[in-house]
Structures are given as structure tokens and as C-alpha cells.
């Protein structure tokens, strides 16, 4: 993440030792426990079996979760830098320090439903994540029973809304929906495709070379997508733009896709 005063610097990994534009005291206690929890770690590995081993789709496991969590926290920081209001924790009577914890846990657990089935996996994620949270949250002395319930409510809401017809009702949930789509570099598309396929989903996902999150000149967040050919436009339009729509973040995020290969004149730059 960017250090205070240099938020335009794109950095993919959340660093608890950096200065941040949001309260980190609770996140920095919870995050190491997330990363070392054996049940969570096993779920992240197991959820790839149905998606990758059995259906031949792209990665939905540990690496995907790491990318989504880091990009969700990056989105959160850029929005906080621009003083965008968050309503999830606040409306539950929780503190601002709980917002990044909600985001980190929702990002980590949003795909656990894949252990049941890829199809309709967000709905399967809800009871599984609820059980994990019932065990996980009580270890922190800053969450009493009431706060545990309210934290769980916000985390589950964000999980449900990441990939379903249900629109996010909180800014925190909107971040999870958009961050999920930002794992799209070099074939890591969130539009499932069969490995080795030659359809538009596969070809367009392979066209995305790099995704970076920066402070925008006229909006809080600039998502810059570098493509190696024009096929990447399909990926951006049908995945990222679709997820941004109705996320609640539309007015805060600008997407610019740039074709970095000069020989392809179909698309040089497109703003969405």
C-alpha cells in the first residue's frame, strides 16, 4: 500500500508497517490471524478443487484471495483518502477501525462456497463463512457478543453481494464486488473459462497485462488496465464494468484501458 503523502504509488501488497489513510489498529491484529488460521487456509485450498480440478476453470483459491484482499484494501485506502463515507460499520454502530476488518474478512471468505459447487457459490459461502466467523471473531477482546454479530452481518452481506443479483447496500460490500473483478491479469479472469479454450472469454482474459489502482485526477480511484491487444476490451466491459455497475462506487471509479502494443490500431485507449 502507499505511504501517507504518496497515495499515487501503486503497490499491491498491504503492509501493516506503512502509514495508511485509515485506522489500522484492529486490522493489524486480525490479519495475521486470518493468514495463519488452519481452517481458513484449508478452505482457500479446497475451494479450488471444484473450480479448477473438476470444472477446468481458472484459479479461485489462495492466490485469488490474496489478490482480492490486497486490492480491496487498496480501493478502501484510495476512497478514504478522498473522504468517501462508508456506511456498513457505521450503521451497525461499529467504529471506523472495523471497516478494513470487514473488508479483509469478506475478501478472504467470499469464495468458500466453491467447496460445495461453483454454481451459486455465493449462497453456499454464507453458512460456511458464518460458521468460520462464529469461531474466529471471539478471540479478539475488542469484539463482544453484540459486536461479533454486527461484524458478521456486514461481512456476510459483502460476501453475498460479490457475485449475485443482490446489489451491495454498503460501501464496504461494493469494494468486495469490484475488487473481485480486479483479479484479471494474464488470464486470471473472473469470467470462468476452460483452460486451453479459444473462446472470447479466454482470448480477452489473456489480453490483460496489468491492472493498477491509483488516485485519479478527477475522481478518487483510477483503474488503469494495460492490454496487449484489443480483445481485452471485452474483458473490461463484460467483467469489470459490469461489476462496477450498481456497486455503489460508480461515481468514484474511472476505468481507463490502454493498448500497449502499437501495432494494433483498433483500440489505443478507451475510458469506461
C-alpha positions as a Python dict, from the first residue, in 0.01 Angstrom:
ca = {
    (1, 'X'): (0, 0, 0),
    (2, 'X'): (106, 356, -48),
    (3, 'X'): (265, 552, 228),
    (4, 'X'): (89, 863, 350),
    (5, 'X'): (162, 1150, 115),
    (6, 'X'): (229, 922, -183),
    (7, 'X'): (-103, 756, -249),
    (8, 'X'): (-48, 767, -626),
    (9, 'X'): (218, 499, -594),
    (10, 'X'): (74, 163, -700),
    (11, 'X'): (172, -108, -455),
    (12, 'X'): (-10, -439, -450),
    (13, 'X'): (68, -572, -105),
    (14, 'X'): (-88, -434, 212),
    (15, 'X'): (195, -354, 454),
    (16, 'X'): (93, -312, 819),
    (17, 'X'): (413, -117, 888),
    (18, 'X'): (327, 158, 639),
    (19, 'X'): (134, 471, 723),
    (20, 'X'): (-223, 447, 596),
    (21, 'X'): (-517, 676, 542),
    (22, 'X'): (-740, 470, 770),
    (23, 'X'): (-723, 327, 1123),
    (24, 'X'): (-522, 6, 1114),
    (25, 'X'): (-500, -99, 1478),
    (26, 'X'): (-768, -369, 1457),
    (27, 'X'): (-685, -482, 1104),
    (28, 'X'): (-322, -533, 1202),
    (29, 'X'): (-428, -761, 1486),
    (30, 'X'): (-684, -957, 1283),
    (31, 'X'): (-492, -1000, 957),
    (32, 'X'): (-210, -1221, 1092),
    (33, 'X'): (-473, -1446, 1249),
    (34, 'X'): (-653, -1473, 914),
    (35, 'X'): (-331, -1571, 740),
    (36, 'X'): (-234, -1832, 998),
    (37, 'X'): (-577, -1984, 1068),
    (38, 'X'): (-562, -2352, 963),
    (39, 'X'): (-933, -2381, 883),
    (40, 'X'): (-934, -2071, 665),
    (41, 'X'): (-612, -2178, 494),
    (42, 'X'): (-759, -2519, 414),
    (43, 'X'): (-1080, -2371, 276),
    (44, 'X'): (-883, -2148, 40),
    (45, 'X'): (-701, -2453, -93),
    (46, 'X'): (-1008, -2677, -106),
    (47, 'X'): (-1226, -2424, -289),
    (48, 'X'): (-1007, -2463, -597),
    (49, 'X'): (-1090, -2833, -637),
    (50, 'X'): (-1437, -2782, -783),
    (51, 'X'): (-1340, -2472, -980),
    (52, 'X'): (-1005, -2583, -1124),
    (53, 'X'): (-963, -2959, -1086),
    (54, 'X'): (-1319, -3063, -1168),
    (55, 'X'): (-1451, -2787, -1393),
    (56, 'X'): (-1123, -2676, -1551),
    (57, 'X'): (-1183, -2311, -1469),
    (58, 'X'): (-928, -2050, -1368),
    (59, 'X'): (-791, -2004, -1016),
    (60, 'X'): (-1035, -1930, -733),
    (61, 'X'): (-806, -2033, -448),
    (62, 'X'): (-536, -1890, -225),
    (63, 'X'): (-374, -1664, -487),
    (64, 'X'): (-708, -1520, -596),
    (65, 'X'): (-797, -1441, -236),
    (66, 'X'): (-463, -1272, -175),
    (67, 'X'): (-509, -1053, -483),
    (68, 'X'): (-868, -960, -400),
    (69, 'X'): (-790, -881, -36),
    (70, 'X'): (-497, -656, -124),
    (71, 'X'): (-685, -476, -397),
    (72, 'X'): (-989, -434, -176),
    (73, 'X'): (-773, -269, 90),
    (74, 'X'): (-611, -54, -179),
    (75, 'X'): (-954, 58, -303),
    (76, 'X'): (-1055, 127, 55),
    (77, 'X'): (-750, 344, 115),
    (78, 'X'): (-798, 546, -202),
    (79, 'X'): (-1162, 611, -113),
    (80, 'X'): (-1074, 706, 245),
    (81, 'X'): (-808, 943, 114),
    (82, 'X'): (-1086, 1124, -72),
    (83, 'X'): (-1308, 1127, 238),
    (84, 'X'): (-1571, 899, 87),
    (85, 'X'): (-1818, 794, 355),
    (86, 'X'): (-1862, 428, 445),
    (87, 'X'): (-2195, 317, 585),
    (88, 'X'): (-2162, -52, 671),
    (89, 'X'): (-1982, -43, 1005),
    (90, 'X'): (-2127, 296, 1095),
    (91, 'X'): (-2491, 193, 1055),
    (92, 'X'): (-2425, -110, 1276),
    (93, 'X'): (-2284, 114, 1549),
    (94, 'X'): (-1932, -15, 1487),
    (95, 'X'): (-1620, 200, 1459),
    (96, 'X'): (-1416, 316, 1162),
    (97, 'X'): (-1143, 75, 1268),
    (98, 'X'): (-1385, -210, 1191),
    (99, 'X'): (-1430, -112, 826),
    (100, 'X'): (-1100, -260, 700),
    (101, 'X'): (-1156, -571, 913),
    (102, 'X'): (-1494, -624, 745),
    (103, 'X'): (-1329, -578, 406),
    (104, 'X'): (-1038, -813, 480),
    (105, 'X'): (-1259, -1092, 615),
    (106, 'X'): (-1519, -1062, 338),
    (107, 'X'): (-1245, -1067, 74),
    (108, 'X'): (-1089, -1373, 236),
    (109, 'X'): (-1410, -1575, 270),
    (110, 'X'): (-1613, -1465, -32),
    (111, 'X'): (-1544, -1778, -238),
    (112, 'X'): (-1552, -2055, 25),
    (113, 'X'): (-1883, -2175, -121),
    (114, 'X'): (-1686, -2324, -408),
    (115, 'X'): (-1619, -2625, -186),
    (116, 'X'): (-1988, -2711, -237),
    (117, 'X'): (-2022, -2611, -603),
    (118, 'X'): (-1909, -2341, -843),
    (119, 'X'): (-2268, -2270, -943),
    (120, 'X'): (-2443, -2034, -699),
    (121, 'X'): (-2133, -2040, -480),
    (122, 'X'): (-2205, -1705, -303),
    (123, 'X'): (-2514, -1861, -146),
    (124, 'X'): (-2313, -2159, -22),
    (125, 'X'): (-2046, -1922, 110),
    (126, 'X'): (-2289, -1765, 357),
    (127, 'X'): (-2342, -2059, 600),
    (128, 'X'): (-1981, -2172, 570),
    (129, 'X'): (-1842, -1825, 638),
    (130, 'X'): (-2091, -1776, 922),
    (131, 'X'): (-1956, -2087, 1096),
    (132, 'X'): (-1598, -1971, 1047),
    (133, 'X'): (-1677, -1625, 1185),
    (134, 'X'): (-1857, -1771, 1488),
    (135, 'X'): (-1532, -1941, 1581),
    (136, 'X'): (-1289, -1675, 1460),
    (137, 'X'): (-1423, -1343, 1592),
    (138, 'X'): (-1450, -1428, 1967),
    (139, 'X'): (-1070, -1449, 2001),
    (140, 'X'): (-1044, -1069, 1977),
    (141, 'X'): (-1114, -891, 2303),
    (142, 'X'): (-1229, -576, 2123),
    (143, 'X'): (-1540, -762, 1995),
    (144, 'X'): (-1806, -850, 2248),
    (145, 'X'): (-2105, -1068, 2154),
    (146, 'X'): (-2308, -781, 2009),
    (147, 'X'): (-2016, -654, 1803),
    (148, 'X'): (-1941, -1005, 1678),
    (149, 'X'): (-2297, -1036, 1548),
    (150, 'X'): (-2284, -696, 1380),
    (151, 'X'): (-1944, -765, 1226),
    (152, 'X'): (-2071, -1098, 1096),
    (153, 'X'): (-2376, -929, 945),
    (154, 'X'): (-2163, -686, 746),
    (155, 'X'): (-1912, -947, 634),
    (156, 'X'): (-2185, -1184, 515),
    (157, 'X'): (-2362, -904, 329),
    (158, 'X'): (-2042, -823, 142),
    (159, 'X'): (-1982, -1191, 63),
    (160, 'X'): (-2333, -1241, -75),
    (161, 'X'): (-2322, -933, -298),
    (162, 'X'): (-1988, -1003, -463),
    (163, 'X'): (-2131, -1214, -747),
    (164, 'X'): (-2510, -1214, -732),
    (165, 'X'): (-2815, -1019, -839),
    (166, 'X'): (-2835, -868, -491),
    (167, 'X'): (-2687, -518, -505),
    (168, 'X'): (-2443, -408, -235),
    (169, 'X'): (-2609, -186, 24),
    (170, 'X'): (-2283, -73, 183),
    (171, 'X'): (-1966, 85, 54),
    (172, 'X'): (-1768, -199, 209),
    (173, 'X'): (-1968, -455, 10),
    (174, 'X'): (-1925, -253, -309),
    (175, 'X'): (-1549, -272, -264),
    (176, 'X'): (-1559, -652, -247),
    (177, 'X'): (-1765, -673, -566),
    (178, 'X'): (-1525, -451, -760),
    (179, 'X'): (-1207, -598, -610),
    (180, 'X'): (-1316, -947, -715),
    (181, 'X'): (-1320, -830, -1077),
    (182, 'X'): (-974, -671, -1049),
    (183, 'X'): (-808, -1013, -1045),
    (184, 'X'): (-790, -1021, -1424),
    (185, 'X'): (-425, -1003, -1527),
    (186, 'X'): (-264, -1253, -1763),
    (187, 'X'): (-550, -1498, -1782),
    (188, 'X'): (-673, -1454, -1424),
    (189, 'X'): (-1020, -1351, -1541),
    (190, 'X'): (-1322, -1378, -1309),
    (191, 'X'): (-1527, -1480, -1615),
    (192, 'X'): (-1480, -1858, -1595),
    (193, 'X'): (-1319, -2020, -1892),
    (194, 'X'): (-1193, -2366, -1975),
    (195, 'X'): (-815, -2384, -1968),
    (196, 'X'): (-684, -2411, -2320),
    (197, 'X'): (-1006, -2279, -2472),
    (198, 'X'): (-1004, -2036, -2763),
    (199, 'X'): (-1332, -1856, -2698),
    (200, 'X'): (-1363, -1482, -2642),
    (201, 'X'): (-1354, -1522, -2261),
    (202, 'X'): (-1016, -1694, -2283),
    (203, 'X'): (-867, -1471, -2552),
    (204, 'X'): (-980, -1150, -2386),
    (205, 'X'): (-851, -1256, -2044),
    (206, 'X'): (-510, -1333, -2192),
    (207, 'X'): (-503, -981, -2338),
    (208, 'X'): (-496, -810, -1996),
    (209, 'X'): (-133, -750, -1899),
    (210, 'X'): (-151, -529, -1590),
    (211, 'X'): (-408, -370, -1361),
    (212, 'X'): (-312, -80, -1135),
    (213, 'X'): (-508, 130, -886),
    (214, 'X'): (-416, 495, -850),
    (215, 'X'): (-556, 823, -727),
    (216, 'X'): (-749, 984, -1011),
    (217, 'X'): (-715, 1346, -1113),
    (218, 'X'): (-1092, 1391, -1128),
    (219, 'X'): (-1214, 1100, -913),
    (220, 'X'): (-1092, 909, -608),
    (221, 'X'): (-987, 595, -797),
    (222, 'X'): (-832, 543, -1139),
    (223, 'X'): (-821, 182, -1256),
    (224, 'X'): (-561, 162, -1531),
    (225, 'X'): (-569, -154, -1740),
    (226, 'X'): (-287, -229, -1981),
    (227, 'X'): (-380, -461, -2269),
    (228, 'X'): (-161, -630, -2527),
    (229, 'X'): (-442, -632, -2784),
    (230, 'X'): (-794, -503, -2837),
    (231, 'X'): (-958, -828, -2721),
    (232, 'X'): (-906, -707, -2365),
    (233, 'X'): (-1187, -455, -2412),
    (234, 'X'): (-1437, -742, -2395),
    (235, 'X'): (-1295, -845, -2058),
    (236, 'X'): (-1309, -493, -1918),
    (237, 'X'): (-1658, -421, -2047),
    (238, 'X'): (-1818, -755, -1957),
    (239, 'X'): (-1647, -812, -1625),
    (240, 'X'): (-1514, -502, -1452),
    (241, 'X'): (-1766, -253, -1586),
    (242, 'X'): (-2050, -496, -1514),
    (243, 'X'): (-1934, -540, -1154),
    (244, 'X'): (-1882, -168, -1105),
    (245, 'X'): (-2238, -104, -1220),
    (246, 'X'): (-2472, -98, -918),
    (247, 'X'): (-2177, -147, -680),
    (248, 'X'): (-2238, 195, -528),
    (249, 'X'): (-1888, 302, -634),
    (250, 'X'): (-1967, 410, -990),
    (251, 'X'): (-1917, 781, -929),
    (252, 'X'): (-1585, 726, -752),
    (253, 'X'): (-1408, 498, -1000),
    (254, 'X'): (-1281, 574, -1350),
    (255, 'X'): (-1158, 293, -1574),
    (256, 'X'): (-901, 352, -1847),
    (257, 'X'): (-789, 65, -2070),
    (258, 'X'): (-473, 124, -2272),
    (259, 'X'): (-347, -88, -2560),
    (260, 'X'): (29, -113, -2508),
    (261, 'X'): (101, -280, -2843),
    (262, 'X'): (135, -7, -3102),
    (263, 'X'): (68, -233, -3399),
    (264, 'X'): (-298, -283, -3311),
    (265, 'X'): (-483, 29, -3418),
    (266, 'X'): (-834, -92, -3334),
    (267, 'X'): (-812, 39, -2979),
    (268, 'X'): (-540, 260, -2836),
    (269, 'X'): (-722, 384, -2527),
    (270, 'X'): (-1077, 356, -2404),
    (271, 'X'): (-1244, 508, -2100),
    (272, 'X'): (-1534, 324, -1940),
}
